[in-house]
Amino acid sequence: MRAALIGGWMVAWGILILAPYALADEKREEQKSAPPAITFSLIDLEGAIHALQQNDSRRVRAFVFLSTECPVSNGYLQTLNALHARNAKSAKSAELFGVVSDPTVTRSQAAQHFAEYKTEFPILFDASGLLAHVLKPSHVPEAFVLDQRGTLVYRGAIDNAWEAIARRRPQAEKEFLADAITAACQDKPIEIATTKPVGCLFETPPSGDEKATVTYSRDIAPIIQTRCLNCHREGQVAPFALANYEQTAKRAKQIARVTHDRIMPPWIPSPGHDKFVAERWLTDRELELFKVWSETGRAKGEEADLPPTPKFAEGWQLGQPDLIVKMTEPFTIPADGPDLLQNFVVPITIPEDKLVAAVEFHPGNKRVAHHAVLFLDDSKTARKLDQATPEPGYANFGGPGFLPSGALGGWSVGNTPRPLPNGMGRYLKQGSDLIVQMHYHPTGKTETDQSEMGLYFVNKPVAESLKEPAKLVGSIWMANYEMDIAAGEKNYRRTTSYTLPQEVIMVGVVPHMHLLGKSMKVTAILPDKSVKTLIDIQNWNYHWQDEYYYERPFKLPAGTRLDVAAVFDNSADNPSNPSSPPKRVTWGEGTTDEMLFCFFLLSAEKTEDLIHVIFDNLKHDTQQPRKMVEP
């Protein structure tokens, strides 16, 4: 039985799925500056949100700081329009952004100005100087190019049309910015990586009391819209909306507190590792703005600075699915009590085997749906488990209660559906059932849910698709089963290690503990004794655990030792402790039992190397001592 449960975990966390992210090339011959710490989103003058912190689509990005007053800056707008049009026609992925970071210019003034000049590329309104603080421009215009890895590879002039202020050539002879974008798209060294910008000096705001200048319209609303509004709006899972000034101002102190304490937005990994997809870590500057605003009168500011209300996609964000499946009947969630993990059997009718490129999950009741894991069952075992219970579905903590035949990923609050790139997909066998494991949390009143999923298939026969080169991903895990936590123990420590027998490509990491979990740090000790942090969670939260995929998967050589160190808190000071007073806790599958697992999603350049690692890891796990004593 234990082997079946462990196998269920292995499939649930992604064994034998196709890698959605390409391996990052670590061999860079040319010298480059350190990657800028762009960890935020900005809103352009038309109200579109641009997630600058993510580059999992392998974009080359160019930022040009502009001004509404500088004649040199305005004189380059048509040149930038032409470059934007050229990029749009290119097969390479490159984006060009203008940036306005002038505290004396309102958003509406900037919008009117660039509309008059008929700019065709997006203009980011850097209301609080977040991007200017990172890139540190000295002039307007000044250009910055970040390559596909997010590394700054060029900064300086757009071209050499201007020798100096009031000294302009009839025609530019060097296209510095265009050449840098082209080279970056081709992953080649930049011939000229730095030039002297010519234009007006980038003016910083006069020194003074910032407390008098932080306003909702200019500084707070853009953060709320890019960081919070996805959940904190009517009809979403958050308990209250933050859609306007009144809703935000009444909670200003609470917002400042929960953001400062890193409770919100929900993101438990700490910095210090390779970037994960969809990170939600607030910058120190954003935290300071919340704090200052909450302590200094909560000024509303000018309507002219207020960004447009963002439009969130309704219906199917990825377009009409190839197949829509739904829970067969509604499920009732009681008003009170512990969180629920309920498994629902959803039949899938397809004429032949398919590769699933994407799954878009639509929770039927966003107030109670916390997350879902999508298993596959080609044995009809789940149907028997369902038939044995009177309610729709059946309860089981951990996996679905049997060894699944596959998985289609999962969903959690705030996730954005996206297809796997380059024709990749997850295998779906004809005749399989979809097992939807839902995590519900009661809201204080009786609720019902009937969620649905849209499946998007790869537009090629399975046999034809699998002939094409693709990297296969498998899962290994590390565990410590010797778990015996005394009542009142605040810092119960457990560790586990595993040495890789072959070189692998690290694709993702999935830590797992229960309610007593306090922290977990996972490191890789390379053969040269250097240490690489894979993930560091200093404040574990059982309700916010997630799958963490690296934006740029990386190689770990054979002989690398993976170390997992976890701490548990079984004291009365742990607000998540399910027992009051605390009770002795041992290893087990139940919510009130405890676990230490860490799953790793891996790939390898040779499939046989990946299979070797998976079976070696399985053998390693079966040799681990067990101490599962009932309390």
C-alpha positions in Angstrom: 0.0 0.0 0.0 2.8 2.4 0.9 4.5 1.8 -2.5 1.2 2.6 -4.2 0.8 5.9 -2.3 4.4 6.9 -3.0 3.9 6.0 -6.7 0.8 8.2 -6.6 2.8 11.1 -5.3 5.5 10.5 -8.0 3.0 10.7 -10.8 1.1 13.6 -9.2 4.2 15.7 -9.2 5.0 15.1 -12.9 6.7 11.8 -13.7 7.2 11.4 -17.4 5.8 14.6 -18.6 7.4 16.6 -21.4 9.6 19.5 -20.3 7.9 22.8 -20.8 11.0 24.9 -20.4 14.3 24.7 -22.4 17.6 24.3 -20.7 19.5 27.5 -20.1 22.9 27.7 -21.9 25.4 28.3 -19.1 28.4 28.8 -21.3 28.7 32.5 -22.0 32.0 33.6 -23.4 31.3 37.4 -23.6 31.3 39.5 -20.4 28.0 40.8 -19.3 26.8 42.8 -16.3 24.9 41.2 -13.5 21.2 40.5 -14.3 19.0 43.5 -13.2 16.6 42.6 -10.3 13.4 43.3 -12.1 10.9 41.6 -9.9 7.7 43.5 -10.6 5.1 44.3 -13.2 4.3 47.7 -14.8 1.1 49.1 -16.5 1.4 50.8 -19.8 -0.5 53.9 -20.8 -3.3 51.8 -22.3 -3.8 49.9 -19.1 -2.1 46.6 -20.1 -0.1 44.8 -17.4 3.4 43.7 -18.4 4.9 41.0 -16.1 8.5 42.2 -16.4 9.7 39.8 -13.7 9.0 36.8 -16.0 10.8 35.8 -19.1 9.9 32.1 -19.5 9.0 32.8 -23.1 12.6 33.6 -23.9 12.1 37.2 -24.9 14.7 39.8 -25.6 13.5 43.0 -24.1 14.5 46.6 -24.8 13.6 49.5 -22.5 14.0 53.1 -23.7 13.5 55.9 -21.1 11.7 58.8 -22.6 10.4 62.2 -21.8 7.4 64.3 -22.7 9.6 67.5 -22.9 13.0 66.5 -24.2 13.2 67.3 -27.9 15.9 64.6 -28.5 13.6 62.0 -26.9 10.6 63.1 -28.9 12.7 63.2 -32.1 13.4 59.5 -31.7 9.8 58.3 -31.4 9.4 57.5 -35.1 12.7 55.7 -35.2 11.4 53.6 -32.3 8.1 53.0 -34.1 10.1 51.7 -37.1 12.2 49.4 -34.8 9.1 48.1 -33.1 7.5 47.3 -36.5 10.7 45.5 -37.6 10.7 43.4 -34.4 7.0 42.5 -34.9 7.8 41.1 -38.3 10.9 39.2 -37.1 10.6 35.5 -36.3 12.7 36.2 -33.2 11.0 37.1 -29.9 11.9 40.7 -29.0 9.9 43.4 -27.3 10.4 47.2 -27.2 9.1 49.3 -24.4 9.2 53.0 -23.8 9.4 54.1 -20.2 8.2 57.3 -18.6 9.6 57.8 -15.1 9.0 61.5 -14.4 7.3 62.4 -11.1 6.1 65.7 -12.5 4.1 64.1 -15.3 0.7 62.5 -14.7 -0.4 59.4 -16.4 -3.0 61.2 -18.4 -0.5 63.8 -19.6 1.8 61.1 -20.8 -1.0 59.2 -22.5 -2.1 62.4 -24.4 1.5 63.2 -25.3 2.4 59.9 -26.8 -1.0 59.6 -28.5 -0.2 62.9 -30.3 3.1 61.5 -31.5 1.3 58.3 -32.6 3.7 55.9 -30.8 2.9 52.3 -31.7 5.0 50.5 -29.0 3.9 50.2 -25.4 4.9 53.0 -23.0 5.3 51.8 -19.5 4.4 54.4 -16.8 7.0 53.9 -14.1 4.9 55.8 -11.6 7.1 55.2 -8.5 10.5 54.8 -10.3 10.7 51.1 -9.8 12.4 50.4 -13.2 14.4 53.6 -13.0 15.8 52.4 -9.6 16.9 49.1 -11.1 18.4 50.3 -14.5 19.6 53.8 -13.3 19.3 55.8 -16.5 21.4 59.0 -16.8 19.6 60.5 -19.8 16.4 60.5 -21.8 16.4 58.9 -24.2 18.6 56.0 -23.0 18.2 52.4 -24.1 18.7 49.1 -22.2 18.6 45.6 -23.7 18.1 42.5 -21.7 18.8 39.2 -23.4 16.8 36.0 -23.2 18.4 35.2 -19.8 17.4 38.6 -18.4 21.1 39.8 -18.5 21.8 43.4 -19.3 23.8 43.2 -22.6 23.5 46.8 -23.9 22.9 50.3 -22.5 23.4 53.7 -24.2 22.2 55.6 -27.3 19.6 54.4 -29.8 21.9 55.2 -32.6 24.7 57.8 -33.5 22.4 60.4 -35.1 23.3 62.7 -32.2 26.9 63.5 -31.5 26.0 65.9 -28.7 23.2 68.3 -27.8 22.6 70.5 -30.8 25.0 68.5 -33.0 23.0 66.1 -35.1 24.1 64.1 -38.2 21.9 64.2 -41.3 21.6 60.4 -41.0 22.5 57.8 -38.4 25.5 55.7 -39.4 25.3 53.2 -36.5 22.1 51.6 -35.2 23.3 50.6 -31.7 20.0 49.5 -30.2 18.8 47.6 -33.3 22.1 45.8 -33.6 22.0 44.9 -29.9 18.5 43.5 -30.2 19.4 41.4 -33.3 22.5 40.0 -31.7 20.7 39.2 -28.5 17.9 37.4 -30.4 20.5 35.3 -32.2 22.2 34.7 -28.9 25.5 36.3 -30.1 27.9 38.7 -28.4 27.0 42.3 -28.6 29.7 44.1 -30.7 29.2 47.4 -29.0 27.8 46.8 -25.5 28.0 50.4 -24.1 27.6 53.8 -25.7 27.2 57.3 -24.4 23.6 58.4 -24.5 22.8 61.9 -25.9 19.8 63.8 -24.8 18.4 65.5 -21.7 19.6 64.5 -18.3 17.4 62.1 -16.4 16.2 64.2 -13.5 15.6 62.7 -10.1 12.9 64.2 -8.0 14.0 66.9 -5.6 15.0 65.7 -2.2 12.2 66.2 0.3 9.6 64.4 2.4 8.4 61.5 0.4 5.7 61.0 2.9 3.9 64.0 1.5 4.0 62.6 -2.1 3.0 58.9 -1.9 -0.6 58.7 -3.2 -3.1 56.0 -4.1 -3.5 57.1 -7.7 0.2 57.2 -8.6 2.0 54.8 -6.3 -0.5 52.4 -4.6 -3.1 51.6 -7.3 -0.5 50.3 -9.8 0.8 47.8 -7.2 -2.7 46.7 -6.2 -3.6 46.2 -9.9 -0.4 44.2 -10.8 0.0 42.3 -7.5 -3.4 41.9 -5.8 -6.4 42.5 -8.0 -6.2 39.1 -9.7 -7.7 37.6 -6.5 -8.9 40.7 -4.6 -11.9 41.6 -6.7 -15.6 40.7 -6.8 -16.3 37.1 -7.4 -12.8 35.9 -6.7 -11.4 33.8 -3.9 -10.1 36.6 -1.7 -12.4 37.6 1.2 -12.7 41.3 0.1 -12.1 43.4 -2.9 -9.4 46.1 -3.4 -10.8 47.5 -6.7 -10.9 51.2 -5.8 -9.5 53.8 -3.4 -12.2 53.4 -0.7 -11.8 49.6 -0.5 -8.0 49.9 -0.3 -7.7 52.9 2.0 -9.9 51.4 4.7 -7.4 48.4 4.9 -4.1 50.4 4.4 -2.5 49.4 7.7 -3.5 45.8 7.3 -2.1 45.7 3.7 1.2 47.3 5.0 1.4 44.7 7.8 0.7 41.5 5.8 2.9 42.6 2.9 5.8 43.5 5.3 5.4 40.1 7.0 5.4 38.4 3.6 2.0 36.9 4.2 0.7 38.5 1.1 0.8 38.0 -1.8 1.0 34.3 -1.3 4.6 33.3 -2.1 6.6 31.3 0.5 10.0 30.8 -1.2 12.6 33.3 -0.1 15.0 34.9 -2.6 18.5 33.4 -3.2 17.7 30.7 -5.8 17.3 30.5 -9.5 14.1 32.3 -10.6 10.9 30.4 -10.5 8.0 30.8 -13.0 5.3 33.1 -11.7 7.2 34.5 -8.7 5.2 36.9 -6.5 7.9 38.4 -4.3 7.3 42.1 -3.6 10.3 44.5 -3.8 11.5 46.5 -0.8 10.4 49.6 -2.7 6.9 48.4 -3.0 6.8 47.4 0.7 8.0 50.9 1.6 5.3 52.6 -0.4 2.6 50.6 1.3 4.1 51.5 4.7 4.5 55.2 4.0 1.0 55.6 2.5 -0.6 53.8 5.5 1.1 56.0 8.0 0.7 59.4 6.3 -3.0 60.1 5.6 -3.6 57.7 2.8 -3.7 60.5 0.2 -5.9 59.7 -2.9 -3.9 61.8 -5.3 -4.9 63.1 -8.8 -7.4 61.3 -11.0 -5.0 62.0 -13.9 -2.5 59.6 -12.3 -4.9 56.8 -11.9 -4.2 53.8 -14.2 -7.2 52.4 -16.1 -9.0 49.5 -14.4 -7.5 46.3 -15.9 -9.6 44.0 -17.9 -9.4 40.4 -16.8 -10.1 37.7 -19.3 -13.6 36.1 -19.1 -14.4 32.7 -20.4 -11.7 30.5 -21.9 -8.4 32.5 -21.8 -6.7 30.1 -24.3 -9.6 30.1 -26.7 -12.2 27.4 -27.3 -10.9 24.1 -25.8 -10.8 20.9 -27.9 -12.6 19.2 -25.1 -14.5 20.5 -22.1 -15.1 18.1 -19.1 -16.9 18.8 -15.9 -17.5 17.2 -12.5 -20.6 15.0 -13.0 -22.6 16.6 -10.1 -22.3 19.4 -7.6 -20.4 18.8 -4.3 -21.5 20.5 -1.0 -18.9 22.1 1.2 -20.0 22.5 4.8 -20.0 25.9 6.4 -17.4 25.1 9.0 -14.8 22.5 9.8 -11.4 21.5 8.5 -10.3 21.9 4.9 -11.4 19.1 2.6 -9.5 17.1 0.0 -12.1 15.4 -2.3 -11.4 13.3 -5.4 -13.9 13.4 -8.3 -14.0 11.0 -11.2 -14.5 12.8 -14.5 -14.9 10.5 -17.6 -13.0 11.5 -20.7 -14.3 10.5 -24.1 -11.7 10.7 -26.9 -11.5 8.6 -30.1 -7.8 8.0 -29.8 -4.7 8.7 -27.6 -3.9 12.4 -27.3 -1.1 14.7 -26.2 -2.5 17.5 -24.0 -0.8 20.8 -24.7 -2.6 22.7 -21.9 -5.4 22.5 -19.4 -7.5 25.5 -18.4 -9.2 25.0 -15.0 -12.4 26.9 -14.2 -13.3 26.5 -10.5 -17.1 26.3 -10.1 -17.0 28.2 -6.8 -14.0 30.6 -6.4 -14.8 31.3 -2.8 -14.1 27.7 -1.7 -11.7 26.3 -4.3 -8.1 26.5 -3.1 -6.3 24.2 -5.6 -6.7 21.1 -7.7 -4.4 18.3 -8.8 -5.4 16.4 -12.0 -4.6 12.6 -12.0 -5.3 10.1 -14.7 -6.7 6.6 -14.2 -6.9 4.0 -17.0 -7.7 1.1 -14.5 -11.2 2.3 -13.3 -9.9 2.0 -9.7 -11.1 5.5 -8.8 -14.7 4.6 -9.9 -14.8 1.8 -7.4 -13.5 4.1 -4.6 -16.2 6.6 -5.6 -19.0 4.0 -5.6 -18.0 3.1 -2.1 -19.0 6.5 -0.7 -22.5 8.1 -0.6 -21.4 11.6 -1.5 -20.0 12.7 -4.9 -16.3 11.7 -5.1 -14.3 10.3 -2.2 -12.0 11.7 0.4 -8.3 10.8 0.6 -5.4 12.8 1.9 -2.1 12.9 -0.1 -2.5 11.1 -3.5 -5.8 9.8 -5.0 -5.6 6.6 -3.0 -4.1 4.4 -5.8 -1.3 4.5 -8.3 -2.4 6.8 -11.1 -1.5 6.1 -14.7 -0.5 9.7 -15.3 -1.3 13.3 -14.5 -2.2 16.5 -16.3 -0.8 19.0 -13.8 -2.9 21.2 -11.5 -4.4 24.5 -10.7 -4.1 27.0 -7.8 -5.5 30.4 -7.0 -4.1 33.1 -9.3 -2.5 30.7 -11.8 -2.5 31.6 -15.5 -3.1 28.8 -18.0 -0.4 28.5 -20.6 0.2 25.8 -23.3 3.4 23.8 -23.4 5.7 25.2 -26.1 6.9 23.8 -29.3 4.2 21.2 -29.8 4.9 19.5 -26.5 2.2 17.7 -24.5 1.3 15.3 -21.7 0.2 11.8 -22.6 -3.6 11.0 -22.4 -4.5 7.4 -23.1 -7.9 6.7 -24.6 -10.4 5.4 -22.0 -8.8 7.1 -19.1 -10.7 8.9 -16.4 -9.6 12.3 -15.1 -9.4 12.3 -11.3 -9.8 15.8 -10.0 -8.5 16.2 -6.4 -10.0 19.4 -5.0 -8.8 21.2 -2.0 -11.7 23.2 -0.4 -11.7 25.6 2.5 -15.0 26.4 4.3 -16.2 30.0 4.2 -18.6 30.1 7.1 -21.7 29.2 5.1 -22.7 26.2 3.1 -21.3 26.3 -0.5 -21.4 24.1 -3.6 -18.9 23.5 -6.4 -18.9 21.9 -9.8 -15.7 22.8 -11.5 -14.8 22.3 -15.2 -11.7 21.9 -17.3 -10.9 22.8 -20.9 -8.3 20.4 -22.6 -6.2 21.6 -25.5 -4.6 18.9 -27.7 -1.4 18.9 -29.7 -2.5 19.1 -33.4 -0.6 16.1 -34.5 -1.1 12.3 -34.0 0.6 11.0 -30.9 2.8 8.6 -32.8 4.0 11.4 -35.2 4.6 13.9 -32.3 6.7 11.4 -30.3 9.0 10.9 -33.3 10.2 14.5 -32.9 13.0 15.4 -30.4 11.6 16.2 -27.0 13.0 16.1 -23.5 11.3 13.7 -21.1 10.8 14.7 -17.5 10.7 12.3 -14.6 10.3 12.7 -10.9 12.4 11.6 -8.0 11.8 12.3 -4.3 13.6 12.5 -1.0 11.9 11.7 2.3 12.6 11.1 6.0 10.1 8.6 7.5 11.6 8.8 11.1 9.1 11.3 12.4 8.3 11.4 16.1 7.5 15.0 17.3 6.9 15.4 21.0 4.1 17.7 22.1 5.5 21.2 22.7 8.7 20.7 20.5 9.2 24.0 18.7 12.3 23.2 16.5 12.1 19.5 15.6 14.7 19.0 12.8 14.9 16.3 10.2 17.2 16.0 7.2 17.6 13.7 4.2 20.2 13.4 1.4 20.6 11.7 -2.0 23.5 11.7 -4.4 22.8 11.9 -8.2 24.4 8.9 -10.1 24.1 10.7 -13.5 24.1 14.3 -14.8 20.5 15.7 -14.8 18.7 18.8 -15.8 16.8 20.3 -12.8 13.4 21.4 -14.0 11.5 22.0 -10.8 11.2 21.3 -7.1 8.1 20.5 -4.9 8.6 20.6 -1.1 5.9 19.0 1.0 5.1 19.0 4.7 1.9 19.2 6.7 0.6 21.6 9.3 3.5 21.5 11.7 6.0 22.4 9.0 8.0 25.5 9.9 10.8 25.8 7.3 12.6 23.8 4.6 15.8 24.5 2.7 17.0 22.4 -0.2 20.6 22.7 -1.5 22.8 21.0 -4.0 26.4 20.2 -3.0 28.3 20.0 -6.3 31.3 17.7 -6.7 33.6 20.8 -6.4 32.0 21.4 -3.0 30.3 24.5 -4.1 26.7 25.0 -2.7 23.7 25.9 -4.8 20.4 26.8 -3.1 17.5 25.1 -4.9 14.7 26.5 -2.7 14.5 28.1 0.7 11.2 28.4 2.5 11.7 30.2 5.8 8.0 30.4 6.8 6.1 27.2 5.6 2.4 27.5 5.0 0.6 24.3 4.2 -2.2 26.0 2.4 0.1 27.8 -0.1 2.4 24.9 -1.2 2.9 24.8 -4.9 5.0 23.3 -7.7 8.0 25.5 -8.4 9.3 25.3 -11.9 12.6 27.1 -12.7 12.3 29.7 -15.4 15.7 28.4 -16.7 16.3 24.7 -16.0 20.0 24.0 -15.2 22.4 21.0 -15.2 23.6 19.3 -12.1 26.6 16.9 -12.6 26.8 13.3 -11.5 28.0 13.1 -7.9 25.9 16.2 -6.8 24.4 15.6 -3.4 20.9 16.9 -2.8 20.3 17.9 0.8 16.9 18.6 2.4 16.7 20.2 5.9 13.3 20.8 7.5 12.1 22.2 10.8 8.7 21.4 12.5 6.9 23.3 15.2 4.6 21.2 17.5 4.1 23.9 20.1 1.0 26.0 21.1 2.7 29.0 19.4 2.2 27.4 16.0 -1.2 28.8 14.8 -1.5 25.9 12.3 -1.2 23.2 15.0 -4.3 21.1 14.6 -4.2 20.0 18.3 -4.8 22.2 21.3 -3.1 21.4 23.5 -0.4 19.9 21.3 -0.2 16.1 20.9 2.7 13.8 19.9 2.8 13.5 16.1 4.4 10.8 14.0 4.8 10.1 10.2 1.6 9.4 8.4 -0.8 10.2 5.5 -3.4 12.1 7.6 -3.7 15.8 7.9 -2.8 15.7 11.6 0.1 13.4 10.9 3.4 14.8 9.5 5.6 14.3 6.5 8.9 15.4 5.0 9.0 15.0 1.3 10.7 16.9 -1.5 10.0 16.0 -5.1 12.3 17.0 -8.0 11.3 17.2 -11.7 14.2 16.2 -13.8 15.2 15.8 -17.4 18.5 14.5 -19.0 20.1 14.7 -22.3 19.9 10.9 -22.6 16.7 9.2 -21.7 18.6 6.2 -20.3 20.4 8.5 -17.8 17.0 9.8 -16.6 15.6 6.2 -16.2 18.8 5.3 -14.3 18.4 8.1 -11.8 14.7 7.3 -11.3 15.3 3.7 -10.5 18.4 4.4 -8.4 16.3 6.9 -6.4 13.5 4.3 -5.9 16.0 1.8 -4.7 17.5 4.4 -2.3 14.0 5.3 -0.9 13.1 1.6 -0.2 16.4 1.3 1.8 15.5 4.2 4.1 14.6 3.3 7.7 11.0 3.7 8.8 9.7 4.7 12.2 5.9 5.2 11.9 4.7 4.7 15.4 1.1 5.4 16.2 0.6 8.1 18.8 
